[in-house]
Amino acid sequence: MESGLVVIAAFITPLGVQRRAVERLIGPDRISWIHADAALAVCQQRDVKGLYARAAAGTVTQLTGVGSAFERPDRCDCVLSTGSEPVQASAERLREFALNVLRGGSRSGG
């Protein structure tokens, strides 16, 4: 944490092998895994881009959780239950997690 910054980047990593590759690239001591957890039905309901509807129609074939595999993360430092808690609650938990990391606190348990 030399520069005092926390960078939040969203990687589409539905498979464990992809997560391990990202971790090797960034460094295991420099990464925290945050999982935005929502049931498939919730994702379909929030489908602002129409991807799930297109997958149901067969025009999109490789959509994570539908036509393409998704493996639940085996390790998360912070889980945001976006399917069952208000957006503001998830945002606040993410903020608190990032502040804790900045303060040199634990990267797990958020």
C-alpha positions as semicolon CSV with decimal commas, in nm:
position;residue;x (nm);y (nm);z (nm)
1;M;0,000;0,000;0,000
2;E;0,289;0,231;-0,083
3;S;0,079;0,498;-0,252
4;G;-0,220;0,490;-0,017
5;L;-0,462;0,395;-0,294
6;V;-0,719;0,122;-0,328
7;V;-0,808;0,039;-0,688
8;I;-1,138;-0,136;-0,751
9;A;-1,145;-0,321;-1,081
10;A;-1,417;-0,555;-1,203
11;F;-1,283;-0,864;-1,375
12;I;-1,517;-1,108;-1,545
13;T;-1,376;-1,423;-1,391
14;P;-1,648;-1,687;-1,370
15;L;-1,396;-1,972;-1,335
16;G;-1,143;-2,043;-1,063
17;V;-0,864;-2,082;-1,318
18;Q;-0,929;-1,726;-1,439
19;R;-0,924;-1,591;-1,083
20;R;-0,594;-1,763;-1,016
21;A;-0,449;-1,609;-1,336
22;V;-0,557;-1,259;-1,225
23;E;-0,409;-1,322;-0,880
24;R;-0,076;-1,430;-1,034
25;L;-0,074;-1,119;-1,254
26;I;-0,150;-0,872;-0,973
27;G;0,012;-1,060;-0,687
28;P;-0,161;-1,251;-0,407
29;D;-0,051;-0,997;-0,146
30;R;-0,190;-0,707;-0,350
31;I;-0,538;-0,833;-0,432
32;S;-0,863;-0,868;-0,242
33;W;-1,150;-1,070;-0,382
34;I;-1,493;-0,911;-0,358
35;H;-1,789;-1,119;-0,469
36;A;-2,112;-0,945;-0,569
37;D;-2,350;-1,229;-0,490
38;A;-2,692;-1,244;-0,654
39;A;-2,906;-1,535;-0,766
40;L;-2,946;-1,594;-1,139
41;A;-3,312;-1,490;-1,115
42;V;-3,206;-1,153;-0,969
43;C;-2,951;-1,103;-1,248
44;Q;-3,218;-1,184;-1,505
45;Q;-3,455;-0,934;-1,343
46;R;-3,186;-0,661;-1,355
47;D;-3,104;-0,735;-1,718
48;V;-3,058;-0,374;-1,834
49;K;-2,869;-0,479;-2,149
50;G;-3,115;-0,751;-2,246
51;L;-2,845;-1,020;-2,241
52;Y;-3,048;-1,279;-2,050
53;A;-3,347;-1,226;-2,280
54;R;-3,118;-1,270;-2,581
55;A;-2,969;-1,584;-2,425
56;A;-3,321;-1,723;-2,375
57;A;-3,392;-1,646;-2,742
58;G;-3,070;-1,821;-2,845
59;T;-2,895;-1,517;-2,991
60;V;-2,638;-1,503;-2,709
61;T;-2,472;-1,836;-2,638
62;Q;-2,191;-1,769;-2,390
63;L;-2,355;-1,582;-2,103
64;T;-2,211;-1,657;-1,760
65;G;-2,447;-1,874;-1,559
66;V;-2,669;-1,955;-1,856
67;G;-2,475;-2,094;-2,154
68;S;-2,134;-2,062;-1,992
69;A;-2,011;-2,200;-1,660
70;F;-1,990;-2,009;-1,334
71;E;-1,798;-2,143;-1,036
72;R;-1,875;-1,982;-0,702
73;P;-1,554;-1,835;-0,562
74;D;-1,385;-2,060;-0,308
75;R;-1,224;-1,760;-0,138
76;C;-1,365;-1,411;-0,096
77;D;-1,236;-1,131;0,121
78;C;-1,569;-0,950;0,105
79;V;-1,910;-1,075;-0,008
80;L;-2,171;-0,822;-0,111
81;S;-2,516;-0,980;-0,102
82;T;-2,649;-0,763;-0,382
83;G;-2,946;-0,990;-0,439
84;S;-3,081;-0,952;-0,088
85;E;-2,957;-0,620;0,049
86;P;-3,019;-0,263;-0,071
87;V;-2,764;-0,113;-0,309
88;Q;-2,668;0,147;-0,048
89;A;-2,589;-0,127;0,206
90;S;-2,361;-0,307;-0,041
91;A;-2,191;0,021;-0,132
92;E;-2,133;0,104;0,234
93;R;-1,989;-0,241;0,306
94;L;-1,754;-0,205;0,008
95;R;-1,650;0,141;0,128
96;E;-1,579;0,012;0,479
97;F;-1,382;-0,282;0,339
98;A;-1,167;-0,049;0,125
99;L;-1,106;0,187;0,417
100;N;-1,003;-0,108;0,633
101;V;-0,752;-0,219;0,368
102;L;-0,616;0,137;0,346
103;R;-0,567;0,141;0,723
104;G;-0,365;-0,178;0,697
105;G;-0,639;-0,398;0,839
106;S;-0,733;-0,748;0,742
107;R;-0,827;-0,817;0,382
108;S;-1,075;-1,084;0,488
109;G;-1,404;-1,094;0,666
110;G;-1,582;-0,810;0,489
